[in-house]
Structure formats: C-alpha cells, structure tokens
Amino acid sequence: MAKTKKTKPVTSDRFNIMMVGQGGRLQYEALIAVASLRHTNPDFKGRVIIAEPQKNHRWDSNPAINNAEVRAALEALGAEIVPFENEVFGCGYPYGNKIEGLKALPEGEPFLFLDTDTLITGDLSRVPFDFARPTASMKRENTWPSQELYGPTYSQIWSSLYDKFGLDFDSSQDKSQPEEYWRRYLYFNAGFFYYQCPKKFGDRFLEYARAIRDEPPEELVCQEMRPWLDQVALPLVIHSLGGGRVPEVSDLMDHDVTCHYRVLPLLYARERDAVVEILEEVCAPNKLKKVLKQYEPIRRMIYQNKGEKARAMFDRENLPRREQALRNQLKRAKLWLR
C-alpha cells in the first residue's frame, strides 16, 4: 500500500463556530449554547454563525427562528444569524440542515460545527484542533448499521460504502478491535465536526449523503437511514479529507470542554455537577430567563426544579450502560421533557 501523505497541521486561534437555528426547541438550545460560550470563553475571537434555513418548497412550514426575542438575545450575545436555502433535504430529513447549512459560512475559513444541544463547559483553546485533519464526536453507541441475522456483515456494509466513493476501506479500520465488532469501523456522532474549509467539507458531505440516499449499495437494502444518514456519510467525508480518529481532540470535546447533552432531562440525569452548575449559571440572568422560560421543557427543568428531581433518581457512578434505559426511567417519572 502506498504511504499516506502527511498533511501540515493547520491550527488557528481564530475559527468560526456554526450551529443551526430553527424555530422550536433548537432556537432555545442555540441561545443556551451561545450564552455558555460567552461564559466559559469570553475571549473567543471567531464568529458565531447561526445558520437559519429559509422557507421554500422543501418545507411544509417555515423552519426559520420564529421568536423575535430569541433572535434579539442571540444577536445581543454577538451571534450572527445567516440565512441559507435547504435545497435537497428539507422537512423530509431536517438533519440535512447541518449539511446544507455549511454554505452559510465563509469559504476558506476554519470552522467548528456544534449541535445546538451542546453546552460549552471549558476553554476551547485547550483543544488541539488541526483543521487539516478533521474528526468528529466519538460519544456514540452502535446505532448503525443494524446487524441482520443472515448478513450482510458490518465489514460488507461499510466496505460497500467506501467502494462506492473510491475510498480505502482497510486504512479506516481500528485494527485493535476485533473483526465484526462495531468499534472497529469508523463511526461518529455528528454533534461536532470541523475542517479548514466549510465549502469543501459541505460539498463533499452533500454529495455523499445524497448519493447514499438516492442510490445506496445493495448491502444497505435492509438498513434504516432515518435519522442516521448524516452519521453514515460523515465518516466517509472525514476519511476522504485525510481525517479520522483524533483522540486528543475527541477526548476533550466529548468530556471536558463541551457537553453534548441531547435533551435537558439527560443532562440532569447523567452529567457531572460542573455541567449542571454552568447550565444554571448561564441561564440565571433575568434578560435570558425571560426568553428561555417561554419554552416549557426549559421552564420546568431549569426554573421549576424538575431537573433536580431527575438528577436525584440516578447514581452518576453507576448509570445504565445504554441511554435508552435512562430515557425509559425518565419517561416513567414523567420527566422526559423536550
């Protein structure tokens, strides 16, 4: 096999952060995320861009931020709300906003994408980003592909995708893991990812995701692609751009510097005390409180102390191994608010 050409590290103390801003839950999450950034990284030098999908033929209803007070609060925190057109996915696959929204970012400038359900809990300058060597979150479970009784195998499924795009499957594998064990294969959570150019990354992401959706390999015939399409395409994109597993980044992003909490009940149930303290501190100022409490799950979990009740249900030193078990217990207690 030919030697892999080493790329020169592309580091920067100035990069842009992108999130997707939509009406409903995501707009309130974005506000909390930006407030946490300003709280923990007051000297952050980059732009904070909220990519806002616009109403077009792909949407049944207007997906844009629909609360003027949220919009004003985001802008008061220095976030820029930049519109974009979702031309391929729309309401049929709203996760596609993180793919098509990359066009809202300035070409050629390093970027970090974050899901809105992310709390920034530490100093981003500690993270050794190499923007020429992309990676994404390793905080994931074996959600895709599903294992069929009579095949195809994990290797056959993943190799069919690498073959489709002319990529080297062998070099993507973690050979410290056994064959047909899901951790052997490159798979990420799309809660964060980054690269040196949003246009190059976004064009590749869109190309791969659309091709997998429209013309999947036959090995994928029994596989569910919603909501997993972005996470199926993402490792292929990262591998094609010279990236892969970067534990020195993912260990910090997945544990210390950010917290991808998914929904507030899960944050209260399983995250460390420092995360809860930061959440409640950034949401305490009256100017944010009066905006955030308009959303019932936030009002009840944070301001009416339902979060404390959820937290008291679990021992953080002995949590269930799978997230679904946490969800089920919270639902039984009528604390699954989102």
N, C-alpha and C positions, 0 to 999 in steps of 0.2 A: 504494500500500500504506500502511496506517495505520502511524504511528510506533510503535515499540516502547516501552512504558512502562518507564522506568528504575526499577530497584529500589534501595532504600537498602542499602548494604553491611551485612551482618550479620557482624561479626567477634567473636571471643571468644578469650580466653587460657585458657578452660576449656571443653573439649569432651570428649565420651566417645569412646573407641576401641572398636570392635566387631570381633571375629573369631568364626569358627565353630569350636567344639571338638567333635571326634568321635573315636571310637576309631580306632586305627590310626595312620597317618602324621600326620594332621592334629593330633593331640593333642601329638605331639613337636614339630612345627613351631611350634605355638602357644606352647609353652614357650620355644623359642629366640627367637621374636618378642618375647615379653614381657620376657625377660631382656635382649634388645638395647635395648628401650625404656628399661628402668631404667638401663642402662649409659650410653646416649647422652643421655637426657632425665631426669636424676634429679629435676628439679623439676616434672615433668609434673603438672598439677593435676586432670586429669579422671579419670573412672572408666575402668577397663579391663574390658570385659564380654566374657566368653567365652560366646557363645550356644550352648547344648547341646541338640541335637534329642533328643526323647524317643521311646522305643519305642511305636509304635501300629500300626494296621492298614496304614499306608503302607510299613512296613519289614519285610523278611524276617528281619532280625536287629537286635539292639539297636544303634543308632548312637551312643549316648552314650559319653563318655570311659570307657574300661574299665580304666584303670591308676590305682590309688589313689595311687601315688607321684607320677604326673604331676599328678593333681588337687591333691595336697598342695603340690607345688612351685609350681604356678600360684598357689594361694592365698597361699603364703608370699611371693610377689612382688607381692601386692596385687591380683591379678586376681579378679574376681567371676564365678563360673560360674552362669549364669542359664538355667534350662530353658525350652524352648519346644516347641510342637507343630507339626510339619510336617504340615499338613492337606491339601495339594494335590499336592505332587510326590513326596516320599518317595524310596525307592530307585530308582524309575523315572527320576528326574532329581535326583540328590543336590546338584547345583549350586544347586537351588532353596532350599537351606538359607540361602544368603546373602540371598535374597529374604524368605522367611518368618521368618528369624531376627531381622529388624529389629523384630519385635514384642516382643523381649526388652529393648529399650532404652526409657528413659523418654521419654514423649511430650513434644514441645516443646523438647527439649534438643539442641543441635548435636551431630552425630556424624561420625566418620570411620570408614568400613569399610575393613579391610585383610584381604586373603587371608593365611592362616597362613604361606604360603611367602614371607614378606616379612621382611627384616631392616631394622630402623630404624638408619640409619647416621649421621644428623645431627640437628641441632636442629630440632624441629618448629615452634618459634616463629618460625623464619625464613620459613615458608611463609605467603603472604598469603591464607589461606582467607577467602573471602566465602561464608558459609554460606547466603546467599540466592541464590547463583549457582552451582549445582552443576556439577561436572565429574567426569571420571574419567581413568584412565590412558591416555596416548597411546602407551605402549610396546606396540605391537601390529603384526601383519602382516595381509595381506589374506586372512584366514581365512574370511570370509563376506561376501557370498554367493559361490558358485561361478559362474563365467561359462559359460553354456550356448551352444553353437555357434549356435543359431538363436533366441536370446533366451529370456526377456526380458532387457533390458539392466539394468545397475546402476540407472540412473535409474528404470526402470519398477518394479523390485523395491522400492527404497526408497520411492518415491513412493506405492506401493500401501499401505505400512505407515503412512506419515504420513496418507494419506487415511482409512485405517481408523479412526484415532483423532482425526480432525478437526484435525490439526496442519498448520502451514505448512511445506511441504517446501522451498520456494525459499530461505527465510531460514536453513535449516540447512546449506546448502552452502558450502564453501570455494571461492569462485569464482576464486581464484588458481590453482587446479588445473584441468586440462582436463576437459571432459566425458567421462564413462565411464572416468575414472581413479579407482581405489578411494579415494584420499585426499581426493577432493572431497566424499565423503559422510561424515556424522558417524558415527564408529565408534570404540569404545573397547575397551580391555581392562578387565575388571571387577575387576582386582586392588585398586583403591581407588576409592572414590567417597564423597561427603559431601553433607550438606544440613542445614538448620536444624531439621528435624523428622523423626525416623525413621518415625513413623506415616504421615505424609502421603506420604513417599517410598516406604515399604514397601507401602502400599495401592495406590499407582499402579503400582509395579513388579509386584506380584502381578496386578493387573487386566490389564495389558498382556501379561505373559508368558503368563498362562493363555489370554487371547483369541487370541494368536498360535499357541499350541499347539493349541487346540481348533477354531478357525475361522480358519485362515490365509487371506490373499488368494490368489487363484488363481495369481498370479505366483510364489508360493513352492512350487508343487507339486513341483518337482524339487530343492528345496533341503533339505539335511541340517540338522536343527535340534538334534541332539545332537552335541557338547556346547554348541552356540552360542546356545541360546535366551536365556540371560541377557544375552549381549552384543548380541543383536538387539534386545531390549526396552530395554536400558539407554539408548542414545542418545535413544530416543523419550521415555522418562521424563525425562531431563535436559532435553531441549528443551522439553517441556511445562511444566517448572517454572522456565523462564527461564534455564537454563544453556546450556552449550555448550563450545566450546574455550576453555580458560583457560591459555594457555602459561606465564604467570607462576607458576602452581601446578604444572602437569604437568611443566615443565622441572626443577623442584626435586625433586618427588616421584619422578619416573622416573629421576633420575640421581644426585642428591646426598644427599637426606635419607632416602630409603628405597631398598631394592633388592628388587624382586620377582623372585626368582631361579628360581622354579618347582620345580626339584629341585637337590639339592646338587651333582651332577656338573656341571650347567650353571653353577652359581655358580663352582666352581673353574675351569672351562674359560674363562669369558669375563669375569668381573667384575674390577674393579681391585683392586690389592693391599690398599687400605684396607678393602675389604669383607671380604676373607679374614681380615685381621687382627682385625677386630671380631668376626666369627663365631667364630674360635678363642679369642679372649679371653673372650667371654661364656659359652662352653661349657667353659671350663677349670676353674672351681671344682668341687671334689670333690662337693659336695652336688647339683650339677646333672649332673655327669659320670656319677654312679652311676645316675641316672634315664635320661639320654639314651642311654647306651650299651646300654640294653636293646633299642633299635631297630637292627637290623643295618645298614641303609644309613648311619645316623649313626655307629655304631661304626666301620664300615670307612672311611668317607670322612674323618671328622674325627680319630678317635682311633687308627686304624691306618694313617693317612697315605696312603690311596688317593686322597685329594683332591690331594695333591702330585703324584702320578703323572698324574692327569688334567690338572692345570694345566701340567705340563711338555710336554704334547702340542700345545699351541696357542700361537700368537703373538697376544697381545691386540691388537697393532697391525694385524693382518692376518687377522681372523676371517672365516669364511664368511659370506656375506650372509644366508643363511637358517638358522634354528635347526635345521631338520631335518638339515642337513649335520653340525652339531656332534653331534647325537644319534646319528647313524649311526656316526661315528668312535668315540664313547664306547662304543657297543654292541659294535663290533668288538673293542675293547680290554677288553671285559667289565667296564667301569666304569660302566655305566648302572644305578645302584642307586637305587631309590626305594621 
